[in-house]
Amino acid sequence: MSMPEYNLHYEITGGEPIYGDIHCMGAKNLATKVMIAAILGESTTTLYNVPSIGDVDITVKMLRSIGADISWENNVMKINPKTVHSANVLMPDSRTNRIPILLLSILLQKFDHVVVPHVGGDKIGERNITFHIEALKSFGASIVYHDNSYKASKNGKLRKSHINLPYPSVGATETCIFLGVLAKGTSVIKNVAIEPEIIELITMLSSMGAIIIIGNNREITIHGVDRLFGTEFTIIGDRIEAVSWASLAGASDGKIRVSGIKPGLLCNFYPYYQMAGCGYTCISDNIIEFFRKKKLSPVSIETDVYPGFATDWQQTFAIMLTQAEGISVIHETVHDNRMSYLKVITELGANVQSSTSCLGSVPCRYRSLNHEHSAIIAGKTHLKSIKESIKIPDLRAGLAYVIAAAVAEGKTILSATDQIHRGYGNLTERLKNTNLKIKVYPISE
């Protein structure tokens, strides 16, 4: 495990192409989910390729707060659920983790009354938990919000349910799966998320004894079973992280070799990367080399649920588009407040205009709601550092700022680096095999 880079500054000296090798960690958006899924088993689960990141640290603390016996060494984690004795989850020293709402469904399989702390998460929009609450009620649970906590209860075994999700939310899909695997009867969930991390979670639960059938048109059928058992499972590489390093290579006109990621996980990213003037080479079944092939060209992108362009890709990709010749457009359709990071980019010299209009054709939940969820990027612009330190607002914006600092002329100071540690771990250690000039020092200096 790496030490969290809390209460620190990053000092990045930019303006040069970035070259080198970076190993991609296990997927953040899967690791914490399979960790809590292990609590559903009746014996020990062993997880491989567990990333040393802040969100995993936080999840370990929450699971230990309910009694789970966890060992973690060299990216291998063993979770023994037999020692779980409490359904009152304690929130550790960070409130930017959304695992508690998923623990409601997990713990309701073991206890009749469950208490979890108020849901945190990045400040990127409402991220309403209504879908989760309605799913819990549909499976037979009752839930109230009181004293900054969610309290759920049930009378006997959870029952089967037929649910048509209003939106293919990843979190709501996970909640429904966790509720259905041990519920009495057969559940059918429609309009589910089908991200690779969801498919991997289903694969893990199936190896534990769950019966989950993936159907057509975003539909899954879950035959509830009486018991689940421990398993062994390897976490896939993080496709969000891989795209971040690809964007760094493209933005800086460098070349970065990323290991630990299956090339097939990025099939819905490559076309946009190529249209922008970049290229990639699949060195092996888990190594991809990213580079710029020619002058960058403008691209229009619209984020969407999988298999669309991922919402977690647009921030780092936007930095690359500031270096493209012409007008690029980004239409964010997944979250309602994910453009606020662009203000800092304009201070560095980018020519960016946010808009409340839907600048695209993808059906959008935020049409006419006055949310700034589109952006126009005019390039190419010469980025320069500013004297003031830049506070990192959330995980993905934080990595976008790192890339902007790498491109910008001069020294850029970033603070609140714990936000980056949540998903990327100890950045200075992980970038040691590149030529990126990054230093870290305490904020008090």
Buried (B, 14 or more C-beta within 10 A) or exposed (E): BBEBBBEBBBBBBBBBBBBBBBBBBBBBBBBBBBBBBBBBBEEBBBBEBBBBBBBBBBBBBBBBBBBBBBEBEEBBBBBBBEEBEBBBBBBBEBBBBBBBBBBBBBBBBBBEEBBBBBBBBBEBBEBEBEBBBBBBEBBBBEBEEEEEBBBBBBEEBBBBBEBEBEEBBBBBBBBBBBBBBBBBEBBBBBBBBBBBBBBBBBBBBBBBBBBBEEEEEBBBBBBBEEEBEBBEBBBBBBBBBBBBBBBBBBBBBBBBBBBBBBBEBBEBBBEBBBEBBBBBEEEEEBBBBBBBEEEBBBBBBBBBBBEBBBBBBBBBBBBBBBBBEEBBBBBBBBBBBBBBBBEBBBBBBBBBEBBBBBBBEBEBBBEEEEBBBBBBBBBBBBBBBBEEBBBBBBBBBBBBBBBBBBBBBBBBBBBBBBBBBBBBBBBBEBBEBBEBBBEBEEEEE
